[in-house]
Amino acid sequence: MSSMSGAAFLWAVKGTGAIAGSAISLVYILPKGRREAAARFAVGLVSGLVFGGTVGLKIAIELGIEDRLGAGELALMGSAAASLSAWWALGFLMRLLTRRRSGESALRDIERMTDDL
C-alpha cells in the first residue's frame, strides 16, 4: 500500500475543506439557479485551495491555538473558512455595485451595513 506524500495530503485536505465550505454556502443561502450554484461552488473551491493555508494559520493565531494544530488541521479549517467567506464577500460587493448603479451612495450603503454590526 502506498502512502500519500505530505504535499499531496495537504492538497487533498485543502480540497476537502474547500468543498465543504462551498457546500455550506450553497445550503445556507440557496442559489437562484444552476448557473449561480456552479459559480458559487467554483469560487468557493478556488478560494479554499488558494487561501486555505493562510486563512487557517491566521484563525489559529487569533485563537492562540497554532501550536496545538497540525498542518492538515490548519489547511482543512482555513480552506473551509476561505471557501465559505468568499461567496459572502462577493455577495457584499455585488450588493454595493447594484445599489450604486441604482443611484444610492455607496458610502451610505457601507455606513448602514456597518451600523448593523
TORTORDREN-651553 format. One line per field, with one value per atom (N, C-alpha, C): residue in one letter; atom name; x, y, z. Coordinates in nm, 4 decimals, decimal comma. Each point is the difference from the previous one (the first is absolute). Example, Ala and Ser with C-alpha at 12.3 -4.5 7.8 and 13.67 -1.06 7.14 Angstrom:
BEGIN
aa <- A|A|A|S|S|S
at <- N|CA|C|N|CA|C
x <- 1,3190|-0,0890|0,0900|-0,0350|0,0820|-0,0770
y <- -0,5690|0,1190|0,1200|0,1050|0,1190|0,1090
z <- 0,7800|0,0000|0,0000|-0,0720|0,0060|0,0730
This chain:
BEGIN
aa <- M|M|M|S|S|S|S|S|S|M|M|M|S|S|S|G|G|G|A|A|A|A|A|A|F|F|F|L|L|L|W|W|W|A|A|A|V|V|V|K|K|K|G|G|G|T|T|T|G|G|G|A|A|A|I|I|I|A|A|A|G|G|G|S|S|S|A|A|A|I|I|I|S|S|S|L|L|L|V|V|V|Y|Y|Y|I|I|I|L|L|L|P|P|P|K|K|K|G|G|G|R|R|R|R|R|R|E|E|E|A|A|A|A|A|A|A|A|A|R|R|R|F|F|F|A|A|A|V|V|V|G|G|G|L|L|L|V|V|V|S|S|S|G|G|G|L|L|L|V|V|V|F|F|F|G|G|G|G|G|G|T|T|T|V|V|V|G|G|G|L|L|L|K|K|K|I|I|I|A|A|A|I|I|I|E|E|E|L|L|L|G|G|G|I|I|I|E|E|E|D|D|D|R|R|R|L|L|L|G|G|G|A|A|A|G|G|G|E|E|E|L|L|L|A|A|A|L|L|L|M|M|M|G|G|G|S|S|S|A|A|A|A|A|A|A|A|A|S|S|S|L|L|L|S|S|S|A|A|A|W|W|W|W|W|W|A|A|A|L|L|L|G|G|G|F|F|F|L|L|L|M|M|M|R|R|R|L|L|L|L|L|L|T|T|T|R|R|R|R|R|R|R|R|R|S|S|S|G|G|G|E|E|E|S|S|S|A|A|A|L|L|L|R|R|R|D|D|D|I|I|I|E|E|E|R|R|R|M|M|M|T|T|T|D|D|D|D|D|D|L|L|L
at <- N|CA|C|N|CA|C|N|CA|C|N|CA|C|N|CA|C|N|CA|C|N|CA|C|N|CA|C|N|CA|C|N|CA|C|N|CA|C|N|CA|C|N|CA|C|N|CA|C|N|CA|C|N|CA|C|N|CA|C|N|CA|C|N|CA|C|N|CA|C|N|CA|C|N|CA|C|N|CA|C|N|CA|C|N|CA|C|N|CA|C|N|CA|C|N|CA|C|N|CA|C|N|CA|C|N|CA|C|N|CA|C|N|CA|C|N|CA|C|N|CA|C|N|CA|C|N|CA|C|N|CA|C|N|CA|C|N|CA|C|N|CA|C|N|CA|C|N|CA|C|N|CA|C|N|CA|C|N|CA|C|N|CA|C|N|CA|C|N|CA|C|N|CA|C|N|CA|C|N|CA|C|N|CA|C|N|CA|C|N|CA|C|N|CA|C|N|CA|C|N|CA|C|N|CA|C|N|CA|C|N|CA|C|N|CA|C|N|CA|C|N|CA|C|N|CA|C|N|CA|C|N|CA|C|N|CA|C|N|CA|C|N|CA|C|N|CA|C|N|CA|C|N|CA|C|N|CA|C|N|CA|C|N|CA|C|N|CA|C|N|CA|C|N|CA|C|N|CA|C|N|CA|C|N|CA|C|N|CA|C|N|CA|C|N|CA|C|N|CA|C|N|CA|C|N|CA|C|N|CA|C|N|CA|C|N|CA|C|N|CA|C|N|CA|C|N|CA|C|N|CA|C|N|CA|C|N|CA|C|N|CA|C|N|CA|C|N|CA|C|N|CA|C|N|CA|C|N|CA|C|N|CA|C|N|CA|C|N|CA|C|N|CA|C|N|CA|C|N|CA|C|N|CA|C|N|CA|C|N|CA|C|N|CA|C|N|CA|C|N|CA|C|N|CA|C|N|CA|C
x <- 0,0850|-0,0850|0,0897|-0,0283|0,0828|-0,0569|0,0895|-0,0452|0,0029|-0,0797|-0,0102|0,1111|0,0626|0,1048|-0,0632|0,0853|-0,0500|-0,0700|0,0556|-0,0616|-0,1330|-0,0054|-0,1259|-0,1070|0,0417|-0,0936|-0,0586|0,0848|-0,0493|-0,0927|0,0304|-0,0905|-0,1349|0,0028|-0,1251|-0,0812|0,0683|-0,0685|-0,0572|0,0778|-0,0505|-0,1217|0,0058|-0,1136|-0,1236|0,0182|-0,1125|-0,0606|0,0833|-0,0495|-0,0697|0,0560|-0,0602|-0,1362|-0,0104|-0,1282|-0,1012|0,0428|-0,0918|-0,0480|0,0896|-0,0384|-0,0946|0,0274|-0,0885|-0,1382|-0,0032|-0,1286|-0,0806|0,0658|-0,0695|-0,0555|0,0782|-0,0487|-0,1196|-0,0017|-0,1137|-0,1258|0,0176|-0,1150|-0,0505|0,0922|-0,0375|-0,0809|0,0447|-0,0745|-0,0197|-0,1206|-0,0257|0,0208|0,0657|0,0208|-0,1298|-0,0033|-0,1202|-0,0100|0,1087|-0,0016|0,1279|0,0083|0,1169|0,1268|-0,0136|0,1174|0,0579|-0,0861|0,0480|0,0598|-0,0614|0,0536|0,1384|0,0167|0,1302|0,1045|-0,0382|0,0938|0,0409|-0,0961|0,0316|0,0894|-0,0286|0,0821|0,1424|0,0142|0,1331|0,0786|-0,0648|0,0676|0,0438|-0,0862|0,0339|0,1133|-0,0033|0,1043|0,1362|0,0048|0,1271|0,0534|-0,0859|0,0479|0,0445|-0,0672|0,0414|0,1351|0,0226|0,1286|0,1129|-0,0270|0,1051|0,0317|-0,1031|0,0207|-0,0152|-0,0264|-0,0282|0,1077|0,1242|0,1083|0,0187|-0,0034|0,0191|-0,1144|-0,1219|-0,1168|0,0011|0,0326|0,0065|0,1026|0,1166|0,1040|-0,0445|-0,0625|-0,0477|-0,1046|-0,0946|-0,1033|0,0639|0,0931|0,0650|0,0799|0,0691|0,0766|-0,0943|-0,1084|-0,0962|-0,0613|-0,0214|-0,0566|0,1061|0,1278|0,1087|0,0182|-0,0347|0,0092|0,0923|0,0834|0,0829|0,0985|0,0451|0,0961|-0,0680|-0,1312|-0,0730|-0,0556|0,0067|-0,0576|0,1084|-0,0264|0,0912|-0,0282|0,0859|-0,0139|-0,1317|-0,0385|-0,1245|-0,1225|0,0001|-0,1120|-0,0076|0,1152|0,0022|-0,0524|0,0442|-0,0425|-0,1495|-0,0500|-0,1422|-0,0857|0,0356|-0,0747|0,0061|0,1168|0,0170|-0,0702|0,0072|-0,0659|-0,1509|-0,0551|-0,1451|-0,0407|0,0761|-0,0331|0,0160|0,1072|0,0219|-0,1074|-0,0348|-0,1024|-0,1358|-0,0347|-0,1287|-0,0067|0,1070|-0,0046|0,0190|0,0538|0,0222|-0,1309|-0,0998|-0,1265|-0,0672|0,0151|-0,0597|0,0663|0,1301|0,0708|-0,0442|-0,0137|-0,0484|-0,1446|-0,0809|-0,1385|-0,0076|0,0850|0,0053|0,0409|0,1014|0,0464|-0,1091|-0,0682|-0,1073|-0,1137|-0,0315|-0,1048|0,0390|0,1260|0,0477|-0,0086|0,0452|-0,0016|-0,1413|-0,0901|-0,1393|-0,0658|0,0203|-0,0602|0,0637|0,1273|0,0688|-0,0544|-0,0262|-0,0574|-0,1392|-0,0728|-0,1366|-0,0048|0,1153|0,0045|0,0286|-0,0019|0,0304|0,1493|0,0348|0,1399|0,0616|0,1135|0,0689|0,0446|0,0405|0,0440|-0,1148|-0,1200|-0,1170|-0,0319|0,0163|-0,0271|0,0969|0,1266|0,0999|-0,0288|-0,0370|-0,0314|-0,1179|-0,1034|-0,1155|0,0378|0,0826|0,0398|0,0889|0,0890|0,0863|-0,0726|-0,1063|-0,0784|-0,0674|-0,0320|-0,0645|0,0948|0,1305|0,0987|0,0068
y <- -0,1170|0,1170|0,1234|0,0921|0,1211|0,1074|0,0790|0,1099|0,1300|0,0948|0,1288|0,0919|0,0725|0,0936|0,1153|0,0741|0,1118|0,1057|0,0329|0,1015|-0,0481|-0,1253|-0,0552|-0,0049|-0,0340|-0,0031|0,1382|0,1029|0,1360|0,0462|-0,0342|0,0352|-0,0698|-0,1269|-0,0736|0,0612|0,0374|0,0611|0,1366|0,0792|0,1296|-0,0175|-0,0974|-0,0272|-0,0411|-0,0838|-0,0422|0,1193|0,0843|0,1187|0,0963|0,0187|0,0911|-0,0522|-0,1301|-0,0586|0,0138|-0,0246|0,0136|0,1438|0,0964|0,1413|0,0412|-0,0474|0,0315|-0,0610|-0,1239|-0,0658|0,0728|0,0424|0,0734|0,1309|0,0699|0,1277|-0,0208|-0,1109|-0,0291|-0,0338|-0,0711|-0,0384|0,1173|0,0806|0,1095|0,1066|0,0380|0,0949|-0,0683|-0,0463|-0,0764|0,0841|-0,0566|0,0727|0,0114|0,0973|0,0227|-0,0959|-0,0592|-0,0917|-0,0815|-0,0832|-0,0855|0,0801|0,1035|0,0817|0,0660|0,0556|0,0628|-0,1046|-0,1168|-0,1061|-0,0428|-0,0148|-0,0387|0,1079|0,1261|0,1104|0,0070|-0,0130|0,0052|-0,1152|-0,1185|-0,1160|0,0192|0,0482|0,0205|0,1062|0,1106|0,1064|-0,0533|-0,0731|-0,0563|-0,1000|-0,0846|-0,1005|0,0642|0,0929|0,0652|0,0809|0,0764|0,0820|-0,0879|-0,1112|-0,0907|-0,0630|-0,0382|-0,0589|0,1027|0,1212|0,1019|0,0588|0,0355|0,0725|-0,0853|-0,1287|-0,0863|-0,0023|-0,0178|-0,0075|0,1295|0,1102|0,1318|0,0337|-0,0258|0,0298|-0,0882|-0,1270|-0,0903|0,0446|0,0421|0,0483|0,1271|0,0907|0,1255|-0,0278|-0,0884|-0,0340|-0,0621|-0,0929|-0,0664|0,0982|0,0938|0,1007|0,0886|0,0421|0,0856|-0,0722|-0,1301|-0,0776|-0,0473|0,0161|-0,0428|-0,1506|-0,0703|-0,1463|-0,0522|0,0863|-0,0412|-0,1110|-0,0062|-0,1037|-0,1330|-0,0041|-0,1222|-0,0709|0,0654|-0,0561|-0,0404|-0,1071|-0,0441|0,0725|-0,0225|0,0660|-0,0389|-0,1244|-0,0454|0,0672|0,0125|0,0660|0,1480|0,0651|0,1413|0,0176|-0,0871|0,0091|-0,0281|-0,0991|-0,0336|0,1150|0,0505|0,1103|0,1248|0,0325|0,1194|-0,0095|-0,1156|-0,0171|0,0107|-0,0603|0,0095|0,1445|0,0687|0,1395|0,0916|-0,0168|0,0831|-0,0253|-0,1258|-0,0361|0,0566|-0,0117|0,0503|0,1516|0,0664|0,1457|0,0652|-0,0719|0,0578|0,0431|-0,0851|0,0367|0,1137|0,0056|0,1087|0,1318|0,0001|0,1222|0,0432|-0,0951|0,0340|0,0491|-0,0595|0,0454|0,1425|0,0319|0,1352|0,0986|-0,0365|0,0850|0,0189|-0,1072|0,0100|0,0891|-0,0095|0,0843|0,1473|0,0295|0,1374|0,0522|-0,0808|0,0434|0,0159|-0,0887|0,0083|0,1264|0,0289|0,1197|0,1268|-0,0091|0,1169|0,0327|-0,1032|0,0200|0,0585|-0,0337|0,0496|0,1428|0,0588|0,1400|0,0227|-0,1040|0,0184|0,0226|0,0722|0,0246|-0,1256|-0,0403|-0,1175|0,0247|0,1228|0,0325|-0,0154|0,0479|-0,0158|-0,1473|-0,0789|-0,1425|-0,0681|0,0336|-0,0573|0,0419|0,1251|0,0471|-0,0767|-0,0238|-0,0756|-0,1421|-0,0623|-0,1390|-0,0119|0,0953|-0,0062|0,0382|0,0785|0,0316|-0,1235|-0,0963|-0,1230|-0,0905|0,0191|-0,0842|0,0439
z <- 0,0000|0,0000|0,0000|-0,0878|-0,0065|0,0918|0,0531|0,0856|-0,0792|0,0431|-0,0676|0,0501|-0,0919|0,0408|0,0783|0,0708|0,0806|-0,0822|-0,1158|-0,0861|-0,0559|-0,0421|-0,0531|0,1087|0,1216|0,1117|0,0258|0,0005|0,0240|-0,1113|-0,1257|-0,1101|0,0160|0,0420|0,0203|0,1136|0,1061|0,1143|-0,0388|-0,0733|-0,0462|-0,0895|-0,0890|-0,0883|0,0775|0,1008|0,0842|0,0731|0,0566|0,0700|-0,0934|-0,1193|-0,0975|-0,0467|-0,0226|-0,0404|0,1123|0,1227|0,1142|0,0148|-0,0104|0,0101|-0,1108|-0,1222|-0,1132|0,0206|0,0466|0,0231|0,1069|0,1056|0,1060|-0,0534|-0,0817|-0,0539|-0,0928|-0,0728|-0,0878|0,0790|0,1094|0,0820|0,0830|0,0512|0,0894|-0,0726|-0,1180|-0,0831|-0,1345|-0,0259|-0,1211|-0,1252|-0,1007|-0,1254|-0,0785|-0,0917|-0,0800|-0,1176|-0,0398|-0,1127|-0,0078|-0,1034|-0,0163|-0,0271|-0,0789|-0,0332|0,1252|0,0828|0,1239|0,0932|0,0077|0,0854|-0,0469|-0,1300|-0,0540|0,0244|-0,0190|0,0224|0,1464|0,0899|0,1425|0,0410|-0,0531|0,0334|-0,0507|-0,1229|-0,0578|0,0760|0,0330|0,0765|0,1358|0,0663|0,1305|-0,0074|-0,1014|-0,0155|-0,0256|-0,0928|-0,0335|0,1179|0,0644|0,1125|0,1166|0,0230|0,1058|-0,0278|-0,1259|-0,0367|0,0056|-0,0443|-0,0068|0,1375|0,0751|0,1255|0,1258|-0,0141|0,1151|0,1065|-0,0406|0,0978|0,0767|-0,0728|0,0628|0,0943|-0,0439|0,0840|0,1250|-0,0172|0,1154|0,1021|-0,0478|0,0913|0,0717|-0,0730|0,0612|0,1080|-0,0302|0,0987|0,1235|-0,0213|0,1133|0,0854|-0,0643|0,0753|0,0804|-0,0614|0,0706|0,1197|-0,0135|0,1112|0,0989|-0,0356|0,0880|0,0052|-0,1075|-0,0002|-0,1101|-0,0568|-0,1130|0,0347|0,1255|0,0384|0,0307|0,0069|0,0317|-0,1232|-0,1156|-0,1210|-0,0985|-0,0726|-0,1048|-0,1304|-0,0971|-0,1302|-0,0676|0,0123|-0,0615|0,0608|0,1295|0,0680|-0,0363|-0,0067|-0,0396|-0,1423|-0,0902|-0,1400|-0,0142|0,0701|-0,0069|0,0521|0,1168|0,0600|-0,0876|-0,0474|-0,0816|-0,1341|-0,0634|-0,1295|0,0121|0,1025|0,0203|0,0281|0,0836|0,0331|-0,1211|-0,0756|-0,1186|-0,1043|-0,0183|-0,0975|0,0385|0,1253|0,0473|-0,0063|0,0386|0,0042|-0,1368|-0,0964|-0,1330|-0,0637|0,0063|-0,0626|0,0746|0,1297|0,0763|-0,0371|-0,0173|-0,0402|-0,1398|-0,0906|-0,1341|0,0037|0,0840|0,0141|0,0521|0,0955|0,0538|-0,1087|-0,0774|-0,1097|-0,1053|-0,0350|-0,0994|0,0508|0,1265|0,0577|-0,0080|0,0302|-0,0095|-0,1432|-0,0941|-0,1395|-0,0537|0,0390|-0,0452|0,0534|0,1248|0,0587|-0,0543|-0,0288|-0,0547|-0,1396|-0,0797|-0,1327|0,0074|0,1048|0,0122|0,0546|0,0300|0,0416|0,1468|0,0801|0,1416|0,0190|0,1002|0,0307|0,0614|-0,0519|0,0527|0,1438|0,0302|0,1353|0,0990|-0,0380|0,0861|0,0223|-0,1049|0,0087|0,0969|-0,0082|0,0908|0,1435|0,0216|0,1348|0,0583|-0,0797|0,0489|0,0350|-0,0818|0,0253|0,1232|0,0218|0,1159|0,1275|-0,0088|0,1178|0,0578|-0,0867|0,0448|0,0769|-0,0183|0,0699|0,1396
